[in-house]
Amino acid sequence: MGQIITRFAPSPTGYLHVGGARTALFNWLYARHTQGRFILRIEDTDAVRSTQASVDAIFDALTWLGIDWDEGPFYQSERQEIYQEYIQRLIDADRAYYCNCSPDKLQDMRAQAMARGDKPKYDGTCRNAGRPKAQDTVVRFKAPLTGSTVIEDTIKGHIVFQNDELDDFIIARSDGSPTYNFVVVVDDLTMGITTVIRGDDHVMNTPKQIQLYKALGHPLPVFGHVPMVLGHDRARLSKRHGAMSVTAYRDMGFLPEAVINYLVRLGWSYGDQEFFTRTDLIEKFSLENIGKAAGIFDVDKLLALNADHMKGLTTNALAEHLIPFLKNKGCEPGSNEYVVQVAETLLPRSKTFVEMADQALFYYATEIDYEEKAAQKFLKAAALEPLQLLIAALEGLSTFDEQELEQAFLAVMEQTGLKLGKIAQPVRVALTGRTASPGIFEIIAIIGKEKVIARLKQAIEYINKGTT
């Protein structure tokens, strides 16, 4: 076959969704795995629904995912002369013809066919009539009337369509604009596409496209139709299943590597392996391992995978990813070293960077807002003595490392006879506002002596107000 050339050809009528991103990813990975080429084509012939905002959103999503292209982007709206040339080729070769059947006539034709129990298709009225081109004529492809059209699908296998069930479909409308199935074939053959990987909702288009390839005397590409992505209820994926634009996952604090990993696993497997880096995927991806069953989109699995990819980051990379989310929450992140310390303490409890930023707010707060239940349970009169003793112990420390902090707590335990938990939980609420946080010594060391003592005094003031 020579060099593998794949393509991704979205219609710019909205954002890039999960299914479209997976199609792009499969094509990109196959091209990269085979040292081939990946082409981006924008199918913008629907002038009413196509928008520049959608084009920009597609570029933005692909760039975030790290899916780069070797050629393009090509725009179908800029290729009209090429399409007209190929329409004329088919007319000149008697493989297409002009048809002037009116909409009413076509409707009657279909109604009569259905009344006979036949398939409602075009009956070939103008097929051999030699109609001239006119203002009201469309161009129809002269499809084979007998035999079969076969798809040797690399994923679905051998698929046969009987030609007598197909009809002479339109390849150019009366205004001269070409139709989808025609322009796709012209684009793919002129761009040298060798492998077409796309959703299996395109299977029914494929026999028409194969017939066009043959009529134009061009070898067929390899077809691979990927099963759809479904929701947990096995219905077509939608927003109610948690599926949104790809860039929405970016804004929610997901890593592109995690989204790519998850999208690939929606229909492709490599043994029992679940976690893949980008390098792993390029090395291991193949069409043979794409499954025939629909992928089931599961937000919880995506979250778990994102947590794993977060844990795989270096500490500096972790901080770099967290900083914009902290800024979005109105925090001044501080030094890179400080953000690294913050991120490391929150990593075990975080599945996204938005979640991590939310949990980090207590590190940056000037005053702590207490969760109501946490305050009611732990900021009570019984906590006054240990909090006051701890302030005195902390004020006497010359260093503020975890070892010294542990000694301060031990001293308070000896003075009060309380176990660590009875002291640590009121302190935790005083410092963070809630009952769950990273290790108490870790957060005290990071927040620093001045802020810790101020927060402990705030808690004492809160308790005193509640007891007076």
Salt bridges, closest charged atoms under 4 A:
GLU43 OE2 - ARG41 NH2 3.24
ASP46 OD2 - ARG49 NH1 3.68
ASP60 OD2 - ARG250 NH1 3.16
ASP68 OD1 - ARG32 NH2 3.24
ASP70 OD2 - ARG32 NH1 3.00
GLU71 OE2 - ARG37 NE 3.09
GLU85 OE2 - ARG89 NH2 2.87
ASP94 OD1 - LYS142 NZ 2.89
ASP118 OD2 - ARG116 NE 3.03
GLU152 OE2 - HIS158 ND1 2.74
ASP153 OD2 - HIS225 ND1 2.49
ASP168 OD2 - ARG127 NH1 2.87
ASP187 OD2 - ARG41 NE 3.31
ASP187 OD1 - ARG79 NE 2.75
ASP188 OD2 - ARG7 NH2 2.87
ASP188 OD1 - ARG41 NH1 2.83
ASP200 OD2 - LYS156 NZ 3.37
ASP201 OD2 - ARG236 NH2 3.99
ASP233 OD2 - ARG240 NH1 3.02
ASP233 OD1 - HIS241 NE2 2.69
ASP251 OD1 - ARG250 NE 3.20
GLU257 OE2 - ARG278 NH2 3.89
GLU274 OE2 - ARG265 NH2 2.92
ASP358 OD1 - LYS329 NZ 2.61
GLU461 OE2 - LYS465 NZ 3.64
